[in-house]
């Protein structure tokens, strides 16, 4: 198979076929996971049943970003569209089982996301405390080893700037926390 990838036409065909097939199969796997009919999914996504039927057909392949966003909303999952190297594509598409394609919704992941947010908050707080300690220790060292009022004033301004930066970062983090 590696030799096939040396051919640009093969790579293009491989990419198109795998994207069309995977998306169609994933839409169906997610719909079946929730035990929805095509009309039920259509209603949730603001589409018609015939549109859902076409999107689940791997031969159709005319997905629009708008349709994919509507489906992502209906399933309450994220949508990631990006250009990647073929090695990543091959890794990602290797498992096309219904279990692999029927990914977790936001609600199903909510607890894990809250745990990740708590870990990130604790890490950020620890990092901020460590930065404050390091800035304070550096300021003390410079005051001890240097003389002159202007040096102490400059050092005080630098320390104040560092602390304001840390406070601003902490405020920004608190605003994005759920």
Secondary structure, 3 states (H helix, E strand, C coil): CHHHHHCHHHHHHHHHHHHHHHHHHHHHHHHHHCCCCHHHHHHHHCCCHHHHHHHCCCCCCCCCHHHHHHHHHHHCCCCCCCCCCHHHHHHHHCCCCHHHHCCCCHHHHHHHHHHHHHHHHHHHHHHHHHHHHHHHHHHHHHHHHCCCHHHHHHHHHHHHHHHHHHHHHHHHHHHHCC
